[in-house]
Amino acid sequence: AQSWVMFTPTELLKLYVKEAFNREGIPAPDARIQTWTEFRADLARNVFGILRTSANRSSLVMKEGAGTLTPATNMDQVAWFSEFDDWQKSAFWNELRQAAQTLAEEKEEDVQRIGAKLIRSMPKEGKVPPASALAEILALAGEIKNLADGMKSATDRKIRSVLNLQVNRDRNFLDELAAKIRDFGENVEDPDDPDADEEEEASQPRIGRAAAMARFSQVMRTLSRSRASKRTIGKVSATGQLIEWLGDRTLSLEDQTIVGESLIIQSALRAFANPARRYIDGVVSRYRRFRRERQAEEKWYAASGFQATDLHPLEVDVILLSLLRASDELLRMNAPKGGPDSFSAALDRIERLYRNQVVVDEATDFSPVQLACMATLASPATRSFFA
């Protein structure tokens, strides 16, 4: 952990405090004295990748005046955060239980055996389990990843073969596809494929032939999953329009079924291939689901007046607190770094954020969620927090 950090509510106060430190002969560089506004922005953009930047594919944008929250939410932030954090942890464990059940019911013997093991490892339903409940699942992660990777190679080959066929038939195919992608528009969060695996969509190129190849593969996976799960793809969506444009230049109906069924199993397997990372990095997508549900219930969120990609700064605080506490929980598990489930990056990330002492100036100018974020930054070795 680094030495210390002080948070002040405004740039003006930050300058006053820095001058006071300098008069006492205490070095106070900008990294040591920060406003929460600038620190939050760095965490959300560059550390956790919550907000859209040139380096990540998030579609979320923080807007100071975003009309996402009701006035009552601002007055009861502790209850709002607590409800979300409990909900998202329950959602995480429910996803794992459903994935384990899917695997246990699969015909293939290796998959079925893994599913049975996972069901036995699951904590009982009821009270939200702590992060330490992941320990038994982590022990199976290597075997699960190898199985998922083998299945992925097979489905990738099928998709690649149909793409190569189209390119060999028409050398302009990728250029035309890239143009259509621009025409139809892109939506990072595709409502036509709610089961899309986050790892599948990671680090996709955005322009040119490489983007066209990646988007073709994504559309083939969506099409195959929809056939296997008997779901309809909306014709007016970007994916639906691309499928209509492609016509018969897709996987055969038989291959769509084969690939789709395999992708469903892969998705269930991948939930366990890196569960610790999913526990942390899945917080953002689970927040979006929570917001959609509560907005429909007219609770915490305004019924309308904002885009799905808008985030109020207080929402960013809530997401950050959940991420920080989840990371802190995993670190305190003393789980080994490295290995097939390698979540070293997640643990290194929180370790780099820890400070031996966290100091807050004018604490009453901060929200309770912001103060909780700051307190979580205090190293577990000291837990020294002074406001």
C-alpha positions as CSV (number, residue, x, y, z in Angstrom):
1,A,0.0,0.0,0.0
2,Q,1.1,3.5,-0.7
3,S,1.6,6.0,2.1
4,W,-1.5,8.2,2.4
5,V,-4.1,10.1,0.5
6,M,-6.3,13.1,1.5
7,F,-9.6,13.9,-0.2
8,T,-11.0,17.4,-0.3
9,P,-14.4,18.4,-1.8
10,T,-13.2,21.2,-4.1
11,E,-10.2,22.3,-6.1
12,L,-10.0,25.5,-4.1
13,L,-9.8,23.6,-0.8
14,K,-7.2,21.3,-2.3
15,L,-5.0,24.3,-3.1
16,Y,-5.4,25.7,0.5
17,V,-4.5,22.3,2.0
18,K,-1.5,21.9,-0.2
19,E,-0.2,25.3,0.8
20,A,-0.7,24.4,4.4
21,F,1.2,21.2,4.0
22,N,4.0,23.0,2.2
23,R,4.3,25.6,5.0
24,E,4.8,22.7,7.5
25,G,7.5,21.2,5.2
26,I,5.4,18.2,4.3
27,P,5.5,17.1,0.6
28,A,2.0,17.1,-0.8
29,P,2.0,16.2,-4.5
30,D,-1.3,16.0,-6.5
31,A,-1.3,12.2,-6.1
32,R,-1.6,12.6,-2.3
33,I,-4.3,15.3,-2.1
34,Q,-7.2,14.9,-4.5
35,T,-10.8,15.8,-5.0
36,W,-13.2,12.9,-5.0
37,T,-14.4,14.1,-8.4
38,E,-11.0,13.6,-10.1
39,F,-10.2,10.4,-8.2
40,R,-13.7,8.9,-9.1
41,A,-13.2,9.7,-12.8
42,D,-9.8,8.0,-12.8
43,L,-11.2,4.9,-11.1
44,A,-14.2,4.7,-13.3
45,R,-12.4,5.2,-16.6
46,N,-8.9,3.9,-16.2
47,V,-9.0,1.4,-13.3
48,F,-12.3,-0.4,-13.5
49,G,-13.4,0.5,-17.0
50,I,-16.9,1.5,-16.0
51,L,-17.1,4.5,-18.3
52,R,-16.5,4.7,-22.1
53,T,-12.9,5.6,-23.1
54,S,-10.9,4.9,-26.2
55,A,-9.3,1.9,-24.4
56,N,-12.5,0.0,-23.4
57,R,-15.9,-0.8,-25.0
58,S,-18.2,0.4,-22.3
59,S,-21.1,2.3,-23.6
60,L,-21.7,4.1,-20.3
61,V,-21.2,7.9,-20.0
62,M,-21.2,9.9,-16.7
63,K,-23.2,13.1,-16.9
64,E,-23.4,15.5,-14.1
65,G,-27.0,16.5,-14.8
66,A,-28.2,13.0,-15.8
67,G,-31.9,12.7,-14.7
68,T,-31.6,9.0,-13.7
69,L,-32.4,9.3,-10.0
70,T,-35.4,10.3,-8.0
71,P,-35.0,13.0,-5.3
72,A,-35.8,10.3,-2.7
73,T,-32.8,8.2,-3.9
74,N,-30.4,11.0,-3.1
75,M,-31.8,11.3,0.4
76,D,-31.5,7.6,1.1
77,Q,-28.3,6.5,-0.5
78,V,-27.4,3.9,2.1
79,A,-30.6,1.9,1.6
80,W,-30.2,2.3,-2.2
81,F,-26.6,0.9,-2.2
82,S,-27.5,-1.9,0.2
83,E,-30.4,-3.0,-1.9
84,F,-28.3,-3.0,-5.0
85,D,-25.3,-4.8,-3.5
86,D,-27.4,-7.6,-2.0
87,W,-29.3,-7.9,-5.3
88,Q,-26.2,-8.1,-7.4
89,K,-24.5,-10.7,-5.2
90,S,-27.7,-12.8,-5.2
91,A,-27.9,-12.4,-9.0
92,F,-24.3,-13.6,-9.3
93,W,-24.9,-16.8,-7.2
94,N,-28.2,-17.5,-9.0
95,E,-26.5,-17.3,-12.3
96,L,-23.9,-19.8,-11.1
97,R,-26.6,-22.2,-9.8
98,Q,-28.5,-22.0,-13.1
99,A,-25.3,-22.6,-15.0
100,A,-24.4,-25.6,-12.9
101,Q,-27.9,-27.1,-13.4
102,T,-27.5,-26.6,-17.2
103,L,-24.2,-28.5,-17.1
104,A,-25.6,-31.3,-14.9
105,E,-28.4,-31.9,-17.4
106,E,-26.1,-32.0,-20.4
107,K,-25.8,-35.3,-22.3
108,E,-22.0,-35.2,-22.7
109,E,-20.5,-37.2,-19.9
110,D,-17.6,-34.8,-19.1
111,V,-19.9,-31.8,-18.9
112,Q,-22.4,-33.6,-16.8
113,R,-19.8,-34.7,-14.3
114,I,-18.5,-31.2,-13.9
115,G,-22.1,-29.9,-13.4
116,A,-22.7,-32.5,-10.7
117,K,-19.5,-31.4,-8.9
118,L,-20.5,-27.8,-9.1
119,I,-23.9,-28.3,-7.7
120,R,-22.4,-30.0,-4.7
121,S,-20.0,-27.0,-4.3
122,M,-22.8,-24.4,-4.4
123,P,-23.7,-22.6,-1.2
124,K,-27.3,-23.1,-0.1
125,E,-29.9,-20.5,-1.2
126,G,-31.0,-17.9,1.3
127,K,-28.5,-15.5,2.9
128,V,-26.1,-14.0,0.4
129,P,-22.9,-16.0,0.6
130,P,-19.5,-14.3,1.2
131,A,-16.8,-14.3,-1.4
132,S,-15.0,-17.1,0.5
133,A,-17.8,-19.4,-0.9
134,L,-15.9,-19.3,-4.2
135,A,-13.0,-21.3,-2.8
136,E,-14.4,-24.8,-3.8
137,I,-15.4,-23.6,-7.2
138,L,-11.9,-22.1,-7.8
139,A,-10.5,-25.6,-7.4
140,L,-12.4,-26.8,-10.4
141,A,-11.6,-23.8,-12.6
142,G,-8.7,-25.3,-14.5
143,E,-10.6,-28.4,-15.6
144,I,-13.6,-26.3,-16.6
145,K,-11.5,-23.8,-18.6
146,N,-9.8,-26.6,-20.6
147,L,-13.2,-28.1,-21.5
148,A,-14.7,-24.7,-22.5
149,D,-11.6,-23.8,-24.6
150,G,-11.9,-27.1,-26.5
151,M,-15.5,-26.5,-27.3
152,K,-14.8,-22.9,-28.3
153,S,-12.2,-23.9,-30.7
154,A,-14.7,-26.2,-32.5
155,T,-17.4,-23.5,-32.8
156,D,-14.8,-20.9,-33.9
157,R,-13.7,-23.2,-36.7
158,K,-17.3,-23.6,-38.0
159,I,-17.9,-19.8,-37.9
160,R,-14.5,-19.1,-39.5
161,S,-15.1,-21.6,-42.3
162,V,-18.4,-19.9,-43.4
163,L,-16.7,-16.5,-43.2
164,N,-13.8,-17.8,-45.4
165,L,-16.3,-19.2,-47.8
166,Q,-18.0,-15.8,-48.3
167,V,-14.7,-14.0,-48.6
168,N,-13.5,-16.5,-51.3
169,R,-16.7,-16.1,-53.2
170,D,-16.7,-12.3,-53.0
171,R,-13.5,-10.3,-52.3
172,N,-15.6,-7.2,-51.5
173,F,-17.7,-9.1,-48.8
174,L,-15.9,-7.6,-45.8
175,D,-15.8,-4.1,-47.1
176,E,-19.6,-4.3,-47.9
177,L,-20.2,-5.7,-44.4
178,A,-18.2,-2.9,-42.8
179,A,-20.3,-0.4,-44.7
180,K,-23.6,-2.1,-43.6
181,I,-22.4,-2.1,-39.9
182,R,-21.9,1.7,-40.2
183,D,-25.3,2.1,-41.8
184,F,-27.2,0.0,-39.3
185,G,-25.4,1.4,-36.3
186,E,-23.8,-0.5,-33.4
187,N,-25.0,-1.2,-29.9
188,V,-22.4,-2.7,-27.6
189,E,-25.1,-4.1,-25.3
190,D,-27.1,-6.2,-27.8
191,P,-30.7,-6.8,-26.5
192,D,-31.0,-9.7,-29.1
193,D,-28.4,-11.8,-27.3
194,P,-28.7,-11.4,-23.5
195,D,-26.6,-14.6,-23.1
196,A,-23.6,-13.2,-25.0
197,D,-20.5,-14.1,-23.1
198,E,-18.5,-11.0,-22.0
199,E,-15.2,-12.7,-22.9
200,E,-16.5,-13.2,-26.5
201,E,-17.1,-9.5,-27.0
202,A,-13.9,-8.2,-25.3
203,S,-11.4,-6.0,-27.1
204,Q,-13.2,-6.1,-30.5
205,P,-11.8,-3.8,-33.2
206,R,-14.2,-1.0,-34.1
207,I,-13.4,-0.1,-37.7
208,G,-12.5,-1.7,-41.0
209,R,-12.2,-5.3,-42.1
210,A,-11.1,-6.5,-38.7
211,A,-14.3,-5.0,-37.2
212,A,-16.4,-6.6,-40.0
213,M,-14.8,-10.1,-39.2
214,A,-15.4,-9.7,-35.5
215,R,-19.0,-8.5,-36.0
216,F,-19.7,-11.4,-38.4
217,S,-18.6,-13.9,-35.8
218,Q,-20.7,-12.1,-33.2
219,V,-23.8,-12.2,-35.4
220,M,-23.3,-15.9,-36.1
221,R,-23.1,-16.6,-32.4
222,T,-26.3,-14.6,-31.7
223,L,-28.1,-16.3,-34.6
224,S,-27.0,-19.8,-33.4
225,R,-27.9,-19.1,-29.8
226,S,-31.3,-17.8,-30.8
227,R,-32.0,-20.9,-32.9
228,A,-30.8,-23.3,-30.1
229,S,-32.9,-21.4,-27.4
230,K,-35.8,-20.9,-29.8
231,R,-35.7,-17.1,-29.4
232,T,-36.6,-14.6,-32.1
233,I,-34.2,-11.8,-33.1
234,G,-35.9,-8.4,-33.7
235,K,-35.8,-7.4,-37.3
236,V,-35.3,-3.7,-36.6
237,S,-32.3,-4.2,-34.4
238,A,-28.8,-3.8,-35.8
239,T,-28.2,-7.5,-35.5
240,G,-31.6,-8.4,-37.1
241,Q,-30.9,-6.0,-40.0
242,L,-27.4,-7.6,-40.6
243,I,-28.9,-11.1,-40.6
244,E,-31.5,-10.0,-43.1
245,W,-28.7,-8.5,-45.3
246,L,-26.6,-11.6,-45.0
247,G,-29.4,-13.8,-46.2
248,D,-28.1,-17.3,-46.9
249,R,-24.5,-16.2,-46.3
250,T,-24.6,-17.6,-42.8
251,L,-24.2,-21.0,-41.1
252,S,-26.5,-23.7,-42.3
253,L,-29.5,-24.4,-40.1
254,E,-27.9,-27.6,-38.9
255,D,-24.7,-25.9,-38.0
256,Q,-26.6,-23.1,-36.3
257,T,-28.2,-25.6,-34.0
258,I,-24.9,-27.4,-33.3
259,V,-23.0,-24.1,-32.7
260,G,-25.9,-22.6,-30.6
261,E,-26.1,-25.6,-28.3
262,S,-22.4,-25.6,-27.8
263,L,-22.3,-21.9,-27.1
264,I,-25.0,-22.3,-24.4
265,I,-22.8,-25.0,-22.7
266,Q,-19.7,-22.9,-23.1
267,S,-21.4,-19.9,-21.5
268,A,-22.4,-22.1,-18.5
269,L,-18.8,-23.4,-18.3
270,R,-17.3,-20.0,-18.6
271,A,-19.3,-18.8,-15.6
272,F,-17.0,-21.1,-13.6
273,A,-13.8,-20.8,-15.5
274,N,-13.0,-17.4,-13.9
275,P,-15.7,-16.9,-11.2
276,A,-13.6,-14.6,-9.0
277,R,-13.1,-12.2,-11.9
278,R,-16.8,-12.5,-12.8
279,Y,-17.7,-11.7,-9.2
280,I,-15.9,-8.4,-9.5
281,D,-16.1,-7.4,-13.2
282,G,-19.7,-8.5,-13.5
283,V,-20.8,-5.8,-11.1
284,V,-21.3,-3.2,-13.9
285,S,-23.6,-5.4,-16.1
286,R,-25.5,-6.5,-13.0
287,Y,-26.0,-2.8,-12.1
288,R,-27.6,-2.2,-15.5
289,R,-30.0,-5.1,-14.9
290,F,-30.8,-3.8,-11.4
291,R,-31.5,-0.3,-12.7
292,R,-33.8,-1.7,-15.5
293,E,-35.8,-3.7,-13.0
294,R,-36.1,-1.0,-10.4
295,Q,-37.0,1.6,-13.1
296,A,-39.9,-0.6,-14.2
297,E,-41.0,-0.7,-10.5
298,E,-40.7,3.1,-10.3
299,K,-38.2,2.7,-7.4
300,W,-35.0,4.7,-7.0
301,Y,-34.9,5.7,-10.7
302,A,-36.9,8.2,-12.8
303,A,-39.4,6.6,-15.2
304,S,-38.0,8.4,-18.2
305,G,-35.9,11.4,-19.3
306,F,-32.5,9.8,-19.8
307,Q,-30.6,7.4,-22.1
308,A,-29.8,3.8,-21.2
309,T,-26.1,4.8,-21.3
310,D,-26.4,7.8,-19.0
311,L,-25.0,7.5,-15.5
312,H,-25.3,10.1,-12.7
313,P,-22.1,10.6,-10.7
314,L,-23.8,9.1,-7.6
315,E,-24.5,6.0,-9.6
316,V,-20.8,5.7,-10.4
317,D,-20.1,6.0,-6.7
318,V,-22.5,3.1,-6.0
319,I,-20.9,0.9,-8.6
320,L,-17.4,1.8,-7.4
321,L,-18.3,1.0,-3.8
322,S,-19.6,-2.4,-4.8
323,L,-16.5,-3.1,-6.9
324,L,-14.1,-2.0,-4.2
325,R,-15.8,-4.0,-1.5
326,A,-16.0,-7.1,-3.7
327,S,-12.2,-6.8,-4.5
328,D,-11.4,-6.2,-0.9
329,E,-13.4,-9.4,0.0
330,L,-11.5,-11.5,-2.4
331,L,-8.2,-10.2,-1.3
332,R,-9.0,-11.0,2.3
333,M,-9.9,-14.6,1.3
334,N,-6.1,-15.1,0.9
335,A,-6.8,-16.9,-2.3
336,P,-3.6,-17.9,-4.2
337,K,-2.7,-15.7,-7.1
338,G,-2.1,-17.1,-10.5
339,G,-3.3,-20.6,-11.6
340,P,-6.0,-21.4,-14.1
341,D,-8.5,-19.0,-12.6
342,S,-5.9,-16.3,-12.5
343,F,-7.5,-13.2,-11.0
344,S,-4.2,-11.8,-10.1
345,A,-5.0,-8.6,-12.0
346,A,-8.1,-8.0,-9.9
347,L,-6.2,-8.5,-6.7
348,D,-3.2,-6.4,-7.9
349,R,-5.6,-3.7,-8.8
350,I,-7.0,-3.3,-5.3
351,E,-3.6,-3.6,-3.8
352,R,-2.4,-0.7,-5.9
353,L,-5.3,1.4,-4.7
354,Y,-4.8,0.7,-0.9
355,R,-3.3,3.5,1.2
356,N,-1.9,3.1,4.7
357,Q,-3.9,6.1,5.7
358,V,-6.9,7.8,4.2
359,V,-7.8,11.3,5.4
360,V,-10.9,13.3,4.5
361,D,-11.2,17.1,4.8
362,E,-14.7,18.5,5.2
363,A,-16.3,15.1,5.5
364,T,-19.8,16.5,5.6
365,D,-19.5,17.7,2.0
366,F,-19.3,14.1,0.8
367,S,-22.1,11.5,0.5
368,P,-22.1,8.4,2.7
369,V,-21.4,6.2,-0.3
370,Q,-18.4,8.4,-1.2
371,L,-17.1,8.2,2.3
372,A,-17.5,4.4,2.3
373,C,-15.5,4.2,-1.0
374,M,-12.7,6.2,0.7
375,A,-12.8,4.0,3.8
376,T,-12.4,0.9,1.6
377,L,-9.2,2.3,0.2
378,A,-7.6,2.1,3.7
379,S,-5.2,-0.9,3.7
380,P,-6.4,-4.0,5.5
381,A,-3.1,-3.9,7.5
382,T,-4.1,-0.6,9.0
383,R,-7.7,0.3,8.2
384,S,-6.7,3.8,9.2
385,F,-9.4,6.2,8.1
386,F,-9.6,9.8,9.5
387,A,-12.3,12.2,8.6
